[in-house]
Amino acid sequence: MTEDIKKAILAYAEGSNKTKFYFKDMEKAVVKTIPEAKMRDVKKAATALVNEGILIYFSTGSSTMYGLKGRGMTEDPTEGTE
């Protein structure tokens, strides 16, 4: 099931107009595709995608968002400019 959830997360991330999104929004999109998916399963799959370098965390200081690596302003703007 984790692989299916990962695919659903990627489909949501790639199809979204936004470059950053909250976990709750990602979870809602996954549950629409896979109704039996639990929050814990979605969190595990999202963490696995972060560990694989596909998704990244984006912290606003008060909340954490996810973003698709390399898409939009999800990267450190000073990275790779040397």
Legacy VTK file of the C-alpha trace (Angstrom):
# vtk DataFile Version 3.0
C-alpha trace
ASCII
DATASET POLYDATA
POINTS 82 float
0.000 0.000 0.000
2.895 2.384 0.702
3.933 2.385 -2.962
0.370 3.247 -4.013
0.266 6.084 -1.488
3.620 7.380 -2.720
2.265 7.399 -6.288
-0.847 9.270 -5.125
1.303 11.848 -3.302
3.445 12.371 -6.400
0.363 12.692 -8.599
-0.991 15.343 -6.232
2.336 17.196 -6.052
2.868 17.160 -9.808
-0.731 18.115 -10.578
-0.951 20.906 -8.023
-0.717 24.548 -9.055
1.086 25.208 -5.795
4.784 24.488 -5.288
4.349 23.999 -1.534
1.499 22.286 0.246
0.412 21.312 3.726
0.293 17.711 4.886
-3.489 17.921 5.421
-4.040 18.903 1.764
-1.797 16.081 0.595
-3.597 13.639 2.899
-7.028 14.668 1.542
-5.830 14.091 -2.029
-4.489 10.637 -1.148
-7.718 9.612 0.629
-9.723 10.605 -2.477
-7.646 8.121 -4.473
-7.124 5.497 -1.745
-10.039 5.721 0.728
-8.577 3.123 3.101
-5.319 5.105 3.556
-4.797 6.234 7.146
-3.010 9.410 8.216
-0.119 7.367 9.584
0.316 5.554 6.240
0.362 8.853 4.359
2.904 10.304 6.805
5.164 7.246 6.390
4.968 7.470 2.600
5.671 11.219 2.638
8.665 10.707 4.927
9.957 7.968 2.621
9.688 10.355 -0.347
11.614 13.001 1.612
14.291 10.438 2.496
14.516 9.433 -1.180
15.068 13.078 -2.135
11.855 13.380 -4.162
9.996 15.646 -1.746
11.502 18.242 0.559
10.340 19.931 3.725
9.763 23.660 3.690
9.508 25.371 7.049
7.819 28.743 7.426
8.846 28.871 11.061
5.356 28.203 12.335
4.392 25.317 10.077
6.004 22.727 7.872
5.028 22.262 4.275
6.107 19.811 1.598
7.328 20.562 -1.884
8.421 18.632 -4.925
12.205 18.914 -5.089
13.350 21.220 -7.867
9.938 22.781 -8.453
9.308 26.436 -7.652
10.923 28.193 -4.724
11.351 25.065 -2.656
15.137 25.118 -2.834
17.641 27.254 -0.974
18.228 30.190 -3.384
21.926 30.377 -2.457
22.524 26.712 -3.183
24.508 25.991 -6.341
25.323 29.637 -7.154
29.040 29.330 -6.484
LINES 1 83
82 0 1 2 3 4 5 6 7 8 9 10 11 12 13 14 15 16 17 18 19 20 21 22 23 24 25 26 27 28 29 30 31 32 33 34 35 36 37 38 39 40 41 42 43 44 45 46 47 48 49 50 51 52 53 54 55 56 57 58 59 60 61 62 63 64 65 66 67 68 69 70 71 72 73 74 75 76 77 78 79 80 81
